Amino acid sequence: MFSDGQIVFGILFAIAFIITIIIAYRKDRKLHNKYYKGSVWVLIVFISFIVLIAMIKFLLG
């Protein structure tokens, strides 16, 4: 399906992309803490809502 060169390129691209994302996140960490202070609660509520919907689906359906 993929040639050896394409697989190597994909792996190297993924590694470079992940390293770039980590470096960018570390550089912007102070800004993230300042502007996105309460976003963890939004994530918790969103995940809880999805779990609630799944529980209702399995209990009633």
Residue, then its C-alpha position, 0 to 999 in steps of 0.5 A: m500500500f505504501s512504499d518504504g520511503q512514504i512510511v519513513f517520511g510519515i514517521l519522521f514527519a510525525i516525530a518532527f510535528i510532535i516535537t514542534i507542538i511540544i516546543a510551542y506549548r512550552k513557549d506559550r505555557k504562561l499565556h495558556n495559564k493566564y487566558y485559559k484558567g477555567s477551561v479544565w472545568v469546561l472539559i470536565v463538564f463536556i466529558s461528563f455530558i457525553v458519558l451521561i448521554a452514553m449511559i442514558k442510551f445504554l440504559l433505555g435502548 
